[in-house]
């Protein structure tokens, strides 16, 4: 299997680390058990029929393993995968160039597919359904339409915003999978595996401490592991202990629930400026100086997962747990509502 990428290039160190930590086989991919089982059934059945698997769509918060799953699917079928992202495909010609370079049975992975240009997206419809594209050459009365045949391929889309994918595109995916946040034990396993690959010595209590603050997300867990490693190295510690991990994460202002300064700012704004809420997205964005998309994609999913905020038809509201976590006294009038 070969992997080609059309995405913006990372620096060499990032590529090496990312490649080292990314699971290369199903046994190394921890968590998302139901999705893995369904995918393997799909792939095995398609192999028996000697067909390409249906187009697939993965959605969920960033860092949960959508790209890794796409690579494992291609690995399982011993096929090539070509990787790009929605914002990179700016015009129809870009899409034509990518699709015509695919071979029979290849996979095309489009990350952030909710950011595809709508005009470009329309060309995907016939490509996904009939494996052909209708190209218009020229303008005016002399324009000609050419039917361009494409090899049978499987499109794998990934998105953090399923609601932003148009209905016509979404309906053309044969299987849609929602990736959920990981539990703490799974994150601990991921941290131990990554530590081993990076030649880091870490004890179980330290792995547990990092896992608690990793927002139930493998990408963040790996990032925190590398930052704690830096602190341990500067203190000439050959092994990451719980004490080293705690001191490092406290210094980085990541609290026991994995909240960073920006998360706490959002909670404090809802509590102090909006009397606990509800606060509309526009108002919350203006009050915190955070982009609306950042609140929706980065902060809100985890805060809801923890039960620190809840969404109502009027906006976001802080929960009793949010007051307790921030050690803010609940006003009597608000306590009745909570």
C-alpha positions as CSV (number, residue, x, y, z in Angstrom):
1,X,0.0,0.0,0.0
2,X,1.2,3.5,-0.8
3,X,0.0,6.8,0.6
4,X,0.1,10.0,-1.4
5,X,-0.9,13.3,0.1
6,X,-2.2,16.5,-1.5
7,X,-2.4,18.3,1.8
8,X,-0.1,21.2,3.0
9,X,3.2,19.7,4.0
10,X,4.3,19.3,7.6
11,X,7.9,19.7,8.7
12,X,10.0,16.5,8.8
13,X,9.9,16.1,12.6
14,X,6.1,16.3,12.7
15,X,5.9,13.7,10.0
16,X,8.2,11.3,11.7
17,X,6.4,11.6,15.1
18,X,3.0,11.4,13.5
19,X,4.0,8.4,11.5
20,X,5.5,6.7,14.5
21,X,2.5,7.0,16.7
22,X,-0.2,6.3,14.1
23,X,-1.4,2.6,14.3
24,X,-0.4,0.6,11.3
25,X,-2.8,-2.4,12.0
26,X,-6.2,-3.0,13.5
27,X,-4.7,-4.6,16.7
28,X,-2.9,-1.4,17.5
29,X,-5.9,0.8,17.1
30,X,-7.4,1.2,20.6
31,X,-11.1,2.1,21.0
32,X,-14.0,2.6,18.6
33,X,-14.6,-1.1,18.8
34,X,-18.1,-1.1,17.1
35,X,-16.8,1.0,14.2
36,X,-13.8,-1.3,13.7
37,X,-15.9,-4.4,13.7
38,X,-18.4,-2.9,11.1
39,X,-15.6,-1.7,8.9
40,X,-13.9,-5.1,8.9
41,X,-17.2,-6.8,8.0
42,X,-17.7,-4.3,5.1
43,X,-14.2,-4.8,3.8
44,X,-14.4,-8.6,4.0
45,X,-17.8,-8.7,2.3
46,X,-16.5,-6.4,-0.5
47,X,-13.4,-8.6,-1.0
48,X,-15.5,-11.7,-1.4
49,X,-17.6,-9.9,-4.1
50,X,-14.4,-8.6,-5.6
51,X,-15.7,-5.1,-5.4
52,X,-14.6,-1.8,-3.8
53,X,-16.3,-1.1,-0.5
54,X,-19.0,1.6,-0.4
55,X,-18.1,5.2,0.1
56,X,-17.6,6.0,3.8
57,X,-18.1,9.1,6.0
58,X,-16.4,9.5,9.4
59,X,-17.5,12.4,11.6
60,X,-16.7,13.5,15.1
61,X,-14.5,16.0,17.0
62,X,-10.9,16.5,15.9
63,X,-8.2,14.1,17.0
64,X,-10.3,11.0,17.5
65,X,-8.7,8.9,14.7
66,X,-10.6,9.5,11.5
67,X,-7.5,9.7,9.3
68,X,-6.0,6.7,11.0
69,X,-9.1,4.6,10.3
70,X,-9.0,5.6,6.6
71,X,-5.4,4.4,6.4
72,X,-6.3,1.2,8.1
73,X,-9.1,0.5,5.7
74,X,-6.8,0.9,2.7
75,X,-4.2,-1.2,4.5
76,X,-6.7,-4.0,5.0
77,X,-7.6,-4.1,1.3
78,X,-3.9,-3.7,0.3
79,X,-4.9,-0.7,-1.8
80,X,-3.4,2.8,-2.3
81,X,-4.9,5.8,-0.6
82,X,-4.5,9.4,-1.7
83,X,-5.1,12.1,0.9
84,X,-6.3,15.6,0.5
85,X,-8.7,18.1,2.2
86,X,-11.7,20.1,1.3
87,X,-10.1,23.6,1.3
88,X,-7.3,22.4,-1.0
89,X,-9.7,21.4,-3.8
90,X,-10.5,25.0,-5.0
91,X,-11.9,24.3,-8.5
92,X,-13.3,21.5,-10.6
93,X,-9.9,21.1,-12.4
94,X,-8.3,20.2,-9.1
95,X,-10.8,17.5,-8.5
96,X,-10.5,16.2,-12.1
97,X,-6.7,16.0,-11.6
98,X,-7.0,14.0,-8.4
99,X,-9.7,11.6,-9.7
100,X,-8.0,10.8,-13.0
101,X,-4.8,9.9,-11.2
102,X,-6.6,7.2,-9.2
103,X,-6.3,3.5,-10.1
104,X,-9.0,0.8,-9.9
105,X,-9.7,0.0,-6.2
106,X,-7.9,3.1,-4.8
107,X,-9.1,5.1,-1.9
108,X,-9.5,8.9,-1.9
109,X,-9.6,10.4,1.6
110,X,-11.0,14.0,1.8
111,X,-10.5,15.5,5.2
112,X,-12.7,18.5,6.2
113,X,-15.1,17.6,3.4
114,X,-17.6,20.0,4.8
115,X,-15.4,22.8,3.5
116,X,-15.6,21.6,-0.2
117,X,-16.5,24.3,-2.7
118,X,-20.2,23.7,-3.5
119,X,-19.6,24.0,-7.2
120,X,-16.8,21.4,-7.0
121,X,-18.9,19.2,-4.8
122,X,-21.5,18.8,-7.6
123,X,-18.9,17.1,-9.8
124,X,-18.4,14.5,-7.0
125,X,-22.0,13.3,-7.3
126,X,-21.6,11.5,-10.6
127,X,-18.1,10.5,-9.7
128,X,-19.3,8.7,-6.6
129,X,-22.5,7.2,-8.2
130,X,-21.5,6.4,-11.8
131,X,-17.7,6.7,-11.7
132,X,-17.7,9.3,-14.4
133,X,-17.6,13.1,-14.7
134,X,-19.2,15.4,-17.2
135,X,-16.7,18.0,-18.3
136,X,-17.7,21.0,-20.3
137,X,-15.0,22.3,-22.7
138,X,-15.3,25.8,-24.2
139,X,-18.0,28.4,-23.8
140,X,-21.1,29.5,-25.6
141,X,-22.6,27.7,-28.6
142,X,-19.3,25.9,-29.3
143,X,-19.1,24.3,-25.8
144,X,-18.8,20.5,-25.7
145,X,-19.6,18.0,-23.0
146,X,-17.2,15.1,-22.5
147,X,-18.1,12.0,-20.4
148,X,-14.9,11.2,-18.5
149,X,-14.8,7.6,-17.2
150,X,-13.2,7.1,-13.9
151,X,-11.8,3.9,-12.2
152,X,-13.9,2.4,-9.5
153,X,-12.7,4.0,-6.3
154,X,-13.9,4.4,-2.7
155,X,-14.2,7.9,-1.3
156,X,-13.7,8.3,2.5
157,X,-14.8,11.6,3.8
158,X,-14.0,13.0,7.3
159,X,-15.6,16.0,9.0
160,X,-16.0,17.6,12.4
161,X,-19.3,19.2,11.3
162,X,-21.8,16.8,9.8
163,X,-24.5,19.4,9.8
164,X,-22.5,21.5,7.2
165,X,-22.4,18.6,4.7
166,X,-25.1,19.1,2.1
167,X,-27.8,16.5,2.0
168,X,-27.0,15.4,-1.7
169,X,-23.4,14.6,-0.7
170,X,-24.2,13.0,2.6
171,X,-26.8,10.6,0.9
172,X,-24.1,9.3,-1.5
173,X,-22.0,7.8,1.3
174,X,-22.9,4.1,1.7
175,X,-21.9,4.1,5.4
176,X,-21.6,6.9,8.0
177,X,-19.7,6.4,11.3
178,X,-19.7,8.7,14.3
179,X,-16.5,8.6,16.3
180,X,-17.0,9.1,20.0
181,X,-14.8,10.4,22.8
182,X,-12.6,7.7,24.4
183,X,-12.9,6.5,28.0
184,X,-10.0,6.9,30.4
185,X,-8.8,3.3,30.3
186,X,-8.5,3.5,26.5
187,X,-6.6,6.8,26.7
188,X,-4.2,5.3,29.3
189,X,-3.5,2.4,26.9
190,X,-2.8,4.8,24.0
191,X,-0.4,6.8,26.2
192,X,1.5,3.7,27.3
193,X,1.7,2.6,23.6
194,X,2.9,6.0,22.5
195,X,5.5,6.2,25.3
196,X,6.9,2.8,24.3
197,X,7.2,3.9,20.6
198,X,8.9,7.2,21.7
199,X,11.2,5.4,24.1
200,X,9.7,7.1,27.1
201,X,9.7,5.4,30.5
202,X,6.4,6.2,32.3
203,X,4.7,4.6,35.3
204,X,1.0,3.7,35.5
205,X,0.0,6.5,37.8
206,X,1.6,9.1,35.5
207,X,-0.2,7.6,32.5
208,X,-3.5,7.9,34.5
209,X,-2.7,11.5,35.4
210,X,-2.1,12.5,31.8
211,X,-5.2,10.5,30.6
212,X,-7.4,12.4,33.0
213,X,-6.4,15.7,31.4
214,X,-6.4,14.5,27.8
215,X,-10.0,15.5,27.0
216,X,-10.8,11.9,26.1
217,X,-8.9,12.5,22.8
218,X,-5.9,10.5,21.6
219,X,-4.3,13.4,19.7
220,X,-4.3,15.6,22.8
221,X,-3.1,12.6,24.9
222,X,0.0,12.2,22.7
223,X,0.6,16.0,22.7
224,X,0.5,16.2,26.5
225,X,2.8,13.1,26.7
226,X,5.4,14.9,24.6
227,X,5.2,18.1,26.7
228,X,5.5,16.1,30.0
229,X,8.5,14.4,28.5
230,X,10.1,17.8,27.8
231,X,9.6,18.8,31.5
232,X,11.0,15.5,32.7
233,X,14.0,15.9,30.5
234,X,14.8,19.4,31.8
235,X,14.6,18.1,35.3
236,X,16.9,15.2,34.5
237,X,14.2,12.7,35.3
238,X,14.7,9.4,33.4
239,X,11.2,8.2,34.3
240,X,7.9,10.1,34.1
241,X,6.3,9.8,37.5
242,X,2.9,11.0,38.6
243,X,4.5,13.9,40.5
244,X,6.4,15.0,37.3
245,X,3.3,14.7,35.2
246,X,1.2,16.6,37.7
247,X,3.7,19.5,38.0
248,X,4.1,19.7,34.2
249,X,0.4,19.8,33.5
250,X,-0.3,22.3,36.3
251,X,2.4,24.5,34.8
252,X,0.7,24.3,31.4
253,X,-2.6,25.3,33.2
254,X,-4.4,22.2,32.2
255,X,-6.6,21.3,35.2
256,X,-7.8,17.9,36.5
257,X,-10.7,17.7,34.0
258,X,-8.5,18.6,31.1
259,X,-9.8,22.2,30.8
260,X,-7.4,24.8,29.5
261,X,-7.6,28.6,30.0
262,X,-9.9,29.1,27.0
263,X,-12.4,26.5,28.3
264,X,-12.5,28.1,31.7
265,X,-12.9,31.5,30.1
266,X,-16.0,30.3,28.2
267,X,-17.5,28.8,31.4
268,X,-16.7,31.9,33.5
269,X,-18.2,34.2,30.8
270,X,-21.5,32.2,30.8
271,X,-21.6,32.3,34.6
272,X,-20.4,35.9,35.3
273,X,-21.6,37.9,32.2
274,X,-24.8,35.9,31.4
275,X,-25.8,34.9,34.9
276,X,-25.2,31.3,34.1
277,X,-27.0,31.4,30.8
278,X,-28.5,30.8,28.4
279,X,-26.1,32.7,26.2
280,X,-26.5,32.7,22.4
281,X,-23.5,31.7,20.3
282,X,-23.1,35.1,18.7
283,X,-23.1,36.8,22.1
284,X,-20.8,34.2,23.7
285,X,-18.3,34.6,20.7
286,X,-18.3,38.4,21.1
287,X,-17.9,38.2,24.9
288,X,-15.0,35.7,24.8
289,X,-13.3,37.0,21.6
290,X,-13.4,33.4,20.3
291,X,-14.5,32.5,16.8
292,X,-18.0,30.9,16.6
293,X,-16.6,27.8,14.8
294,X,-13.9,27.4,17.5
295,X,-16.6,27.3,20.2
296,X,-18.7,24.8,18.2
297,X,-15.9,22.5,17.0
298,X,-13.2,22.7,19.7
299,X,-14.6,23.8,23.1
300,X,-18.3,23.0,23.2
301,X,-18.3,19.2,22.4
302,X,-16.0,18.4,25.4
303,X,-17.7,20.8,27.8
304,X,-21.0,19.1,26.9
305,X,-19.5,15.7,27.2
306,X,-18.3,16.5,30.8
307,X,-21.7,18.0,31.7
308,X,-20.3,21.4,32.3
309,X,-22.6,23.2,29.9
310,X,-25.9,22.3,28.3
311,X,-27.5,23.5,25.1
312,X,-31.0,24.9,25.2
313,X,-33.2,26.5,22.4
314,X,-32.1,29.9,23.8
315,X,-28.3,29.1,23.9
316,X,-25.6,27.7,26.2
317,X,-26.1,27.4,30.0
318,X,-23.7,26.5,32.7
319,X,-24.6,23.5,34.9
320,X,-24.2,23.0,38.6
321,X,-21.0,21.0,38.0
322,X,-19.5,24.0,36.2
323,X,-20.0,26.2,39.3
324,X,-18.5,23.5,41.5
325,X,-15.5,22.9,39.3
326,X,-14.7,26.6,39.1
327,X,-15.4,27.0,42.8
328,X,-18.0,29.7,42.2
329,X,-20.9,30.1,44.6
330,X,-24.2,29.5,42.9
331,X,-26.6,32.5,43.4
332,X,-29.8,31.5,45.2
333,X,-32.1,32.4,42.2
334,X,-29.9,30.4,39.9
335,X,-29.7,27.4,42.3
336,X,-33.4,26.8,41.9
337,X,-33.1,26.7,38.1
338,X,-30.1,24.3,38.3
